[in-house]
Amino acid sequence: MADEVILLDFWPSMFGMRARIALTEKGVKYEYRDEDLRDKSPLLLKMNPIHKKIPVLIHNGKPVCESLVILQYIDEVWPGNSPLLSSDPYQRAQARFWADYIDKKVYDCGRKIWSTKGEEQEAAKKEYIEILKVLEAELGEKPYFGGDNFGFVDVALIGYYSWFSAYESYGNFSIEAECPKFITWAKRCLQRESVSKTLPDGKKMASSSNGDNLTKKWADICLEEEEEHEVLFDDDCIEEEDTSFDDRWCLVGRLLSRKVSDFQIFQNIMADLWKPGKGITIKILEQNRFLFQFYHEIDVQRIIDGSPWTYDRKQLLLERLKPGENPRMVALNFIEMWVQIHELRPGFKTEWAIREAAKYIGTYVSSDPNNFQGVWRDYLRVRVKINVTEPLKRRMKFRSRNGDWFYAYFKYERVPTFCFICGIMGHAEKLCNKVYDIPASHIVKPYSLEMKAPLRRQNFLTASPWLRSGKVDHREANQEANPPADATSTGMNAMPKSQHKLHVNHDPMITQSHDTRNQENSHNDHFVLVNDNSASYSNEELIEIADLKRKRLNMVFSSGAVECQFEGNVAEVDTNKDLTTDVTNSKNLHKVGLGFQAHKAL
């Protein structure tokens, strides 16, 4: 009579993964039954009446509970294939010791990373890395913890690897950077069929699209250790007003690196920069996590469409808050930016090629509507949502049907600081963790500034009537290419009328500087330079709001007002005059003659 083997389990559980891996290693056929831990089956309650937990192995009607006990039971009942424990008593004792260490240390510390914030979470991350380093030291140079063979400790530990991406996402840190040997061991285990078929995709579990589901799954795992108390929502409560905040138009954000030193300055400058028509409320949730509450869909959508945004030269990562979502639990690891695709050959300059490149880089958002307009374009543009925890993509191979292939290269517009060694945004190569593991003479820098797209400058000159835009022209064949000039034109030297236009700079930046010479008179004042999507902050006795034209600012610090030499519309506001606009002495407001003429005297 064949053995009847049933496993009561829950698919994300690292404890249940142990039983599944062991049964697969032994080649044992079994029936898998997934449990709903919020509504446990009568069979689970019957087979494990003491703890009421999964996993439970039912062998010929007899239950075996607790995952490490199940592993030893499987190894003893089916000893033929792939022994998990050594025949040496001392080695068996050592394996049990380390498996017990894993259960007592790894699980509880990982749970803290998930469920805490702020200083408590930082302490949990530090402790978690220390635990993994202890295990890394025990592993040493061996391929597996038991030596050359995949064994008891490996099975007990590998299930946690599926949660590493989730820990990194919610804790904003890199396990591989701290424990590279441990990750190498985990990837070696994944080459075994029993492990690869059992462990779910860690990146899929940690992605923002599955965040709600992942939170629920983790809560279900932890639910077994808590009392199941239930409160019934009475109909009488319906009349009470829900005092929770309106989450319809909220964004959650954090800086890609570093924290905000002065929240008061941060919230005032961001409000001035965004200028929401219906106002904004900004709340700091922790040192580097902020809640931005808007009061109209137009305002919040304008901010989303206008990204990326920068504060103090650091990228601001933003995610829209979903209804009912906890803003502290939103994963902030993605940024949208425009990417230029260079060196595409004829036949590949298509929307299909753009979308394929976008999927390779990250997630496709939209294409530039001007990609296929005009006579010739050196590159095509696509807007992509990129994971900041992963290296930037440098190039992509395209192959034609006849076998010819080529590389298309990527350039990123308004890209934040990124490492030339690892390609990850948020730090430079001098702060890369790899410099500690690789000798300086052996360090390779595969990334470079070539991946950073130059600023896309625009000319605002009056177009010549003889030039065509390159778009399809539906004029009649006998229509003049250069119609007569306007009757108001004064001749060859007539200049176009000055129009005060707002030139948008899509590099929202807020920088800080200090004038040490006048520190005693200006430490309580400041000035702000605002250019639609960008702003600059500095200590001075002046607030200055300017529409820049992509020219370098030449700031002269003195005891009086700060003079900024650039083209554009300038409004100077003295902080001692209740922010009243004063434009009386601006040279830019006076008429200017031709080349042989000059400004009117001030």
C-alpha positions in Angstrom: 0.0 0.0 0.0 1.4 3.4 -1.0 2.1 6.0 1.6 -0.5 8.8 1.9 1.2 12.1 2.4 -0.6 15.4 2.9 1.0 18.7 3.6 -1.1 21.5 5.2 0.8 24.7 4.3 0.7 28.3 3.4 2.7 29.2 0.2 4.7 32.3 1.5 5.6 30.6 4.8 9.4 30.0 5.0 8.6 27.2 7.5 6.3 25.4 5.1 9.0 25.8 2.3 11.2 23.6 4.4 8.8 20.6 4.2 8.2 21.1 0.5 12.0 21.3 -0.3 12.7 18.2 1.8 9.9 16.1 0.3 11.0 17.1 -3.2 14.7 16.2 -2.4 13.5 12.8 -1.3 11.3 12.3 -4.3 8.2 11.8 -2.1 4.8 12.4 -3.8 2.4 14.4 -1.6 -0.8 16.3 -1.7 -0.5 20.0 -1.0 -3.3 21.9 0.7 -3.0 25.6 1.1 -4.5 27.0 4.3 -6.2 30.3 4.9 -4.7 31.3 8.2 -7.6 33.8 8.9 -10.0 30.9 8.5 -8.2 27.7 9.4 -9.7 24.5 8.2 -11.2 21.9 10.6 -8.5 19.5 9.4 -5.7 21.8 10.6 -7.3 22.4 13.9 -7.8 18.7 14.4 -4.2 17.7 13.3 -2.5 20.4 15.3 -4.8 21.2 18.2 -2.0 22.5 20.5 -0.5 25.2 18.3 -3.0 25.4 15.4 -0.1 26.3 13.1 1.2 25.3 9.7 3.0 23.3 8.4 1.5 19.9 9.3 2.7 16.7 7.6 0.0 14.0 7.7 1.6 10.6 6.9 -0.9 7.8 6.7 -3.4 9.7 8.8 -0.8 10.6 11.5 0.2 14.3 12.0 3.7 15.6 12.4 4.0 19.2 13.5 6.8 21.9 13.7 8.9 22.4 10.6 12.3 21.3 12.0 10.7 18.2 13.5 9.1 17.5 10.1 12.5 17.7 8.4 14.0 15.1 10.8 11.0 12.9 10.3 11.2 13.0 6.5 14.9 12.2 6.7 14.3 9.2 8.9 11.3 7.8 7.1 12.7 8.2 3.6 16.5 7.8 4.2 17.4 6.6 0.7 17.8 9.8 -1.3 19.7 13.0 -0.4 20.3 12.6 3.3 19.7 15.8 5.2 21.6 15.0 8.4 25.1 13.5 8.6 25.7 10.0 10.0 28.2 11.5 12.4 26.5 12.3 15.8 28.6 15.5 16.3 27.7 16.8 12.8 24.0 16.1 13.5 24.2 18.0 16.8 25.9 21.0 15.1 23.2 21.0 12.3 20.4 21.0 14.9 22.2 23.9 16.8 22.4 26.1 13.8 18.8 25.3 12.7 17.7 26.3 16.2 19.8 29.5 16.0 18.0 30.4 12.7 14.6 30.0 14.2 15.4 32.1 17.2 17.2 34.9 15.5 16.5 35.3 11.8 12.7 35.2 11.9 12.1 37.6 14.8 14.6 40.1 13.5 13.2 40.0 10.0 9.8 40.6 11.4 11.0 43.8 13.1 12.3 45.2 9.8 8.9 44.7 8.4 6.7 45.9 11.2 8.7 48.9 12.7 9.9 52.3 11.6 12.5 54.9 12.4 15.2 54.1 14.9 13.7 50.7 15.9 13.8 49.6 12.2 17.4 50.8 11.9 18.4 48.8 14.9 16.6 45.8 13.4 18.5 46.1 10.1 21.8 46.3 11.9 21.0 43.3 14.0 19.8 41.3 10.9 23.1 42.0 9.1 25.0 40.9 12.1 23.1 37.6 12.3 23.7 36.9 8.6 27.4 37.6 9.1 27.5 35.0 11.9 25.9 32.5 9.5 28.3 33.6 6.8 31.3 32.9 9.0 29.9 29.5 9.8 29.5 28.8 6.1 33.1 29.8 5.4 34.4 28.6 2.1 32.1 25.6 2.0 29.5 25.3 -0.8 26.9 24.4 1.7 26.6 24.5 5.5 27.0 20.7 5.7 30.0 20.7 3.4 29.8 19.5 -0.1 26.2 18.3 0.2 22.9 20.2 0.5 21.6 19.4 4.0 19.6 20.1 7.1 20.8 23.7 7.8 20.5 24.7 4.1 16.9 23.6 4.0 16.1 25.3 7.3 17.6 28.7 6.1 17.0 29.0 2.3 13.3 29.8 2.7 14.1 33.2 4.2 15.9 34.2 1.0 12.5 34.6 -0.8 11.8 37.5 1.7 15.1 39.3 1.3 13.9 41.6 -1.5 10.9 42.5 0.7 13.1 43.3 3.6 15.4 45.4 1.4 12.4 47.2 -0.1 10.8 48.1 3.2 14.1 48.7 5.1 15.8 50.5 2.2 19.1 48.6 2.5 21.1 46.0 0.5 21.8 42.6 2.0 24.1 41.6 -0.9 26.3 44.6 -0.3 26.8 43.6 3.4 26.8 39.8 3.0 28.0 38.8 -0.5 29.1 35.3 0.4 25.7 34.6 1.9 23.9 35.7 -1.3 26.3 33.5 -3.3 25.3 30.5 -1.2 21.6 31.3 -1.7 22.0 31.5 -5.5 23.8 28.2 -5.4 20.9 26.7 -3.6 18.5 28.1 -6.2 20.2 26.0 -8.8 18.7 22.9 -7.2 15.3 22.0 -8.7 13.7 21.4 -5.2 14.5 25.0 -4.2 13.8 26.8 -7.5 10.4 25.3 -7.7 9.5 26.0 -4.1 10.7 29.5 -3.5 8.5 32.3 -4.9 10.1 35.2 -6.9 11.4 37.5 -4.2 11.3 40.6 -6.5 7.7 39.9 -7.4 6.8 39.6 -3.7 8.5 42.9 -2.9 7.2 44.9 -5.9 4.9 47.8 -5.2 2.2 46.3 -7.4 1.9 43.4 -5.0 2.5 45.5 -1.9 -1.1 45.1 -0.6 -1.1 41.4 -1.1 2.4 41.0 0.4 1.4 42.9 3.5 -1.6 40.7 4.0 0.5 37.5 3.5 3.0 38.6 6.1 0.2 39.6 8.5 -1.3 36.1 8.0 2.0 34.4 8.9 2.3 36.6 12.0 -1.3 36.1 12.9 -0.6 32.6 14.3 1.4 34.2 17.2 -1.3 36.6 18.2 -4.6 36.3 19.9 -7.5 36.2 17.4 -9.8 38.9 18.8 -12.7 40.0 16.8 -14.8 43.2 17.0 -18.2 43.4 15.3 -19.0 46.6 13.4 -22.4 47.6 14.8 -24.9 49.3 12.5 -25.1 52.1 15.1 -21.5 53.1 14.2 -22.5 54.0 10.7 -23.8 57.4 11.8 -20.5 58.3 13.3 -18.2 60.5 11.2 -15.0 58.9 9.9 -12.2 61.1 11.2 -9.5 59.6 9.0 -7.8 62.0 6.5 -8.8 62.3 2.9 -6.4 60.0 1.0 -7.8 60.6 -2.5 -5.1 63.1 -3.5 -2.0 62.1 -1.5 1.6 61.4 -2.4 4.2 59.7 -0.3 7.8 60.6 -0.9 11.4 60.3 0.3 14.8 61.6 -0.9 16.9 59.1 -2.7 19.8 59.8 -0.4 20.3 61.7 2.9 17.6 63.3 4.9 16.0 66.7 5.3 17.9 68.8 7.8 15.2 71.4 8.3 11.6 70.3 7.7 10.2 73.8 8.0 12.4 75.0 5.1 11.6 71.9 3.1 7.9 72.2 3.3 7.8 75.9 2.5 10.1 75.6 -0.5 8.2 72.5 -1.9 4.9 74.4 -1.6 6.4 77.4 -3.3 7.9 75.2 -6.0 4.7 73.2 -6.7 2.2 76.1 -6.3 -0.9 73.9 -5.9 -4.0 76.0 -6.7 -6.0 74.5 -3.8 -3.1 74.3 -1.4 -1.1 71.5 0.2 -0.4 70.0 3.6 3.0 68.3 4.2 3.6 66.0 7.1 6.8 64.3 8.1 6.2 60.6 8.9 9.9 59.9 9.8 13.3 61.3 9.0 13.1 60.6 5.3 9.4 59.9 4.5 6.8 62.6 3.9 3.1 62.7 3.2 1.9 65.3 0.7 -1.8 65.9 0.9 -3.4 67.9 -2.0 -7.0 69.1 -2.3 -7.7 68.6 -6.0 -7.0 66.0 -8.6 -5.5 68.6 -11.0 -2.8 69.6 -8.5 -1.7 66.1 -7.6 -1.7 64.9 -11.3 0.4 68.0 -12.3 3.1 67.0 -9.8 3.1 63.4 -11.0 3.4 64.4 -14.6 6.1 67.0 -13.8 8.4 64.5 -12.2 11.3 64.0 -11.6 11.7 66.5 -8.8 14.9 67.3 -6.8 15.6 68.9 -3.4 19.1 69.9 -2.5 20.4 68.0 -5.6 18.8 64.8 -4.3 16.1 63.1 -6.2 12.6 63.0 -4.6 10.9 59.7 -5.0 7.1 59.9 -5.1 4.3 57.3 -5.1 0.6 58.0 -5.1 -1.2 56.7 -2.0 -3.9 54.2 -2.7 -7.2 54.5 -0.9 -7.0 52.9 2.6 -3.2 52.4 2.3 -0.8 53.0 5.2 1.6 55.7 4.0 4.3 54.3 6.2 4.2 51.0 4.3 4.4 52.4 0.8 7.5 51.2 -1.0 9.4 54.2 -2.4 11.9 52.6 -4.8 10.8 53.8 -8.2 11.4 57.0 -10.2 10.0 58.1 -13.6 12.4 59.7 -16.1 12.9 60.2 -19.8 15.4 57.9 -21.5 17.0 58.6 -24.8 17.6 55.6 -27.1 20.6 56.2 -29.3 22.1 54.5 -32.4 18.9 52.7 -33.4 19.3 51.5 -37.0 16.8 52.1 -39.8 14.0 49.6 -39.5 14.2 49.7 -35.7 13.0 53.2 -35.2 9.5 52.1 -34.3 7.1 52.2 -31.4 7.6 48.5 -30.9 11.4 49.0 -30.4 10.7 51.8 -28.0 8.4 49.7 -25.9 10.8 46.7 -25.9 13.6 49.0 -24.7 11.4 50.5 -22.0 10.5 47.0 -20.7 14.2 46.1 -20.5 15.0 49.3 -18.6 12.0 49.2 -16.2 8.3 49.8 -16.8 7.0 51.6 -19.9 5.1 54.8 -19.1 4.8 56.8 -22.3 6.6 57.7 -25.5 7.5 61.2 -26.7 4.8 62.3 -29.2 7.5 64.0 -31.3 9.5 60.7 -31.8 8.3 60.3 -35.4 7.8 63.9 -36.4 10.4 65.8 -38.4 13.0 64.9 -40.9 15.6 63.2 -38.7 16.2 62.4 -35.1 19.4 61.2 -33.5 17.5 59.4 -30.8 14.0 58.4 -29.6 12.7 59.2 -26.2 10.6 57.1 -23.8 9.4 57.7 -20.2 10.2 54.8 -18.0 9.6 53.9 -14.4 12.9 52.7 -13.0 13.8 50.8 -9.8 16.5 52.8 -8.0 17.7 49.7 -6.1 18.8 48.1 -9.4 21.7 49.1 -11.7 21.0 51.3 -14.7 20.9 49.6 -18.1 23.6 50.8 -20.4 22.6 49.2 -23.7 20.4 46.7 -25.4 21.1 44.3 -28.2 18.8 44.3 -31.3 18.9 41.5 -33.9 17.3 41.6 -37.4 15.8 38.6 -39.1 18.9 38.2 -41.3 21.1 37.7 -38.2 22.7 41.2 -38.1 22.8 42.7 -34.7 23.7 46.0 -33.0 23.6 47.7 -29.7 21.3 50.6 -28.9 22.7 52.8 -26.1 20.7 54.6 -23.4 21.1 58.1 -22.0 19.1 59.2 -19.0 17.7 62.7 -18.7 17.9 64.5 -15.3 19.4 61.3 -13.9 20.5 61.5 -10.2 24.0 60.8 -9.1 24.8 57.2 -9.9 27.8 54.9 -9.2 30.2 54.2 -12.1 31.1 50.9 -10.4 27.7 49.3 -9.6 25.4 51.5 -11.7 23.0 52.1 -8.8 21.6 55.6 -8.3 22.0 57.5 -5.0 25.7 57.3 -4.4 29.0 57.9 -6.1 31.8 55.4 -6.6 33.8 56.6 -3.6 30.8 55.5 -1.4 30.2 52.2 -3.2 30.4 49.1 -1.0 32.4 47.2 -3.6 35.5 49.4 -3.0 35.9 47.5 0.3 35.8 44.1 -1.3 37.9 44.7 -4.5 41.5 46.0 -4.6 41.7 49.5 -6.1 43.8 48.2 -9.0 41.1 45.7 -9.9 38.1 47.9 -9.7 36.3 48.3 -13.1 34.0 51.2 -13.9 31.6 50.0 -16.6 29.4 53.0 -16.2 30.2 56.6 -17.1 28.9 60.1 -17.7 28.1 59.0 -21.3 24.9 57.6 -19.8 23.8 61.1 -18.7 21.9 62.9 -21.4 23.0 66.6 -21.9 20.5 69.3 -21.2 18.0 69.6 -24.0 18.3 73.3 -24.8 15.7 75.1 -26.9 16.0 78.1 -29.1 13.1 80.6 -29.0 14.1 82.6 -32.2 11.5 83.5 -34.7 11.3 80.8 -37.3 12.3 81.6 -40.9 9.4 81.5 -43.3 11.5 79.5 -45.7 11.9 76.6 -43.3 9.6 73.7 -43.0 9.0 71.7 -39.8 9.3 68.4 -41.5 5.7 67.5 -40.8 3.3 66.7 -43.6 2.4 70.0 -45.3 -1.2 70.2 -46.7 -0.8 73.6 -48.4 -1.6 73.9 -52.0 1.3 73.5 -54.4 1.1 77.1 -55.6 1.0 78.6 -52.1 4.0 80.8 -51.3 6.6 79.5 -49.0 7.3 82.9 -47.6 4.2 85.0 -47.4 4.6 88.9 -47.2 5.8 90.3 -44.0 3.3 91.8 -41.5 2.4 95.4 -42.4 3.7 96.5 -39.0 7.2 95.4 -39.8 9.7 98.2 -39.9 12.2 96.6 -42.2 15.2 94.4 -42.1 16.4 95.5 -38.7 13.0 95.1 -37.0 13.3 93.0 -33.9 10.5 90.7 -32.7 8.4 92.0 -29.9 9.6 90.9 -26.5 7.4 88.3 -25.0 7.8 87.4 -21.3 7.6 83.6 -21.5 8.1 81.0 -18.8 10.9 78.6 -19.9 10.3 75.3 -18.1 13.3 73.6 -16.6 12.4 70.0 -15.9 15.2 69.6 -13.5 13.6 70.6 -10.2 16.5 71.4 -7.9 16.8 73.1 -4.5 20.3 73.9 -3.4 21.8 75.4 -0.2 24.6 77.9 0.2 25.8 80.3 2.9 27.4 83.8 3.1 29.8 83.6 5.9 30.8 87.2 5.6 27.4 88.6 6.7 26.5 85.7 9.0 25.5 87.9 12.0 23.0 89.9 10.0 21.4 87.1 7.9 21.2 83.9 9.9 17.4 84.2 10.3 16.7 85.2 6.6 16.9 83.4 3.3 16.2 83.8 -0.4 14.7 81.4 -2.9 15.2 81.1 -6.6 12.3 79.5 -8.3 12.2 78.3 -11.9 8.9 76.6 -12.4 10.1 73.0 -11.6 13.2 74.2 -9.8 14.2 76.3 -6.8 17.3 77.2 -4.9 17.6 78.1 -1.2 20.3 80.2 0.5 20.8 82.3 3.6 20.5 86.1 2.7 18.4 89.1 3.5 16.4 88.7 0.3 13.8 86.5 -1.3 14.2 86.5 -5.1 11.9 84.6 -7.5 13.2 84.2 -11.0 12.3 82.5 -14.3 15.7 81.3 -15.5 16.8 80.7 -19.1 19.3 77.9 -18.4 22.3 80.3 -17.8 24.7 80.1 -15.0 23.9 82.3 -12.0 26.7 84.7 -11.0 25.8 85.5 -7.4 27.6 88.4 -5.7 27.3 88.3 -2.0 27.4 91.7 -0.2 25.8 93.4 2.7 22.9 94.6 0.5 20.7 92.8 -2.0 22.1 89.9 -4.0 22.5 90.6 -7.7 21.8 87.6 -10.0 23.0 88.2 -13.6 20.9 86.3 -16.0 18.2 86.7 -18.6 14.5 86.5 -17.6 11.8 88.0 -15.5 13.0 89.0 -12.0 11.0 89.9 -9.0 13.0 91.0 -5.9 11.2 90.8 -2.5 12.7 92.3 0.6 11.8 90.1 3.6 11.5 93.3 5.7 8.7 94.6 3.5 6.2 91.8 4.0 7.2 90.2 0.8 6.0 93.2 -1.3 7.2 93.0 -4.9 9.8 95.6 -6.0 10.9 95.7 -9.6 11.8 99.4 -9.9 15.5 99.0 -10.6 15.6 96.0 -12.9 17.5 96.6 -16.1 15.6 93.8 -17.8 12.4 96.0 -17.8 13.9 98.8 -19.9 14.0 98.8 -23.6 17.2 97.8 -25.3 18.3 99.1 -28.7 20.2 97.3 -31.5 23.8 96.4 -31.5 25.1 100.0 -31.8 22.7 101.2 -29.0 22.7 100.7 -25.3 20.5 100.4 -22.2 18.9 103.5 -20.9 20.5 104.8 -17.8 19.1 103.7 -14.5 
